[in-house]
Amino acid sequence: MAMIFSDWRPRIALRMAAGNDEIKRWLNQATFAKASTGHWMAWKGDDPSRIAVLPPDHPEGSECFWLDSWDKDDTIETVIEYVESGRFDTDDGVVLSLQILNPKTGEWE
């Protein structure tokens, strides 16, 4: 399970921003968490609609990735589960869609 930090993580924020002042300002008000996989995540409030993600092997000097969620049922916990499951590293794109294929109906839920 991820460790959530309520205080500022300057070293992580600087790595996430990679010199981008807009990202630095955004991260200034963020909550940080470190997933069991080594990924760092940051978000504002309890809002999972935009989450910065820094993989453990992310190259120095490159900006973090972003997860954008449009599902009203997404929570910080579901995003953490998504990253810790390994799907973040294997899925294409950076838009989080937490729908699951129902094997009985063949419908996405």
HUHU-V214995 format. One record per pair of residues at least 12 apart in sequence whose ideal C-beta (glycine too) atoms are under 10 Angstrom apart, sorted by the first residue. I is the first residue (numbers start at 1). J is the second residue. Records with the same first field share a line. If there is no record, write none. Layout:
BEGIN
I=J  J
END
This chain:
BEGIN
1=33  35  36  77  80  81  84
2=32  33  34  35  36  37  39  40  41  76  77  79  80  81  83  84
3=32  33  34  35  36
4=31  32  33  34  41  76  80
5=30  31  32  33  34  40  42
6=31  32
7=31  32
8=27  28  29  30  31  32
9=27  30  31  32  33  34  40  42
10=24  27  28
11=40
12=27  30  32  34  40  41  42  52  54  64
13=26  27  28  30  32  40  42  52  54  64
14=27
15=40  54  58  60  61  62  63  64
16=30  32  40  41  42  52  53  54  58  62  63  64  65
17=52  54  63  64
18=54  58  59  60  61  62  63  64
19=61  63
20=63  64
23=42  52  63  64  66
26=42  43  44  50  52
27=42  43  44  52  64
28=44
29=42  43  44  45
30=42  43  44  45  50  51  52
31=43  44  45  46  76
32=52  54
33=51  76  79  80  83
34=54  56
35=53  55  56  79  80  81  82  83  84  85  88
36=80  83  84
37=55  56  83  84  85  86  88  89
38=54  55  56  57  58
39=53  54  55  56  57  58  64  65  80  83  84  88  89
40=52  53  54  55  56  58  64  83
41=53  54  64  65  67  76  79  80  83  88
42=54  64
43=67  76  79  80
45=76
46=75  76
47=69  74  75  76
48=67  68  69  71  73  74  75  76  77  78  79  80  82  96  98
49=67  68  69  70  71  72  74  79  96
50=66  67  68  69  96
51=64  65  66  67  68  69  74  76  79  80  82  83  94  96
52=64  65  66  67
53=65  66  67  79  82  83  88  89  94  96
55=83  88  89
56=89
57=89
65=88  94
66=94  95  96
67=79  82  83  88  91  93  94  95  96
68=93  94  95  96  97
69=82  95  96  97  98
70=95  96  97
71=96  97  98  99
73=98  99
74=96  97  98
75=98
78=96  98
79=96  98
81=98
82=96  97  98
83=96
END
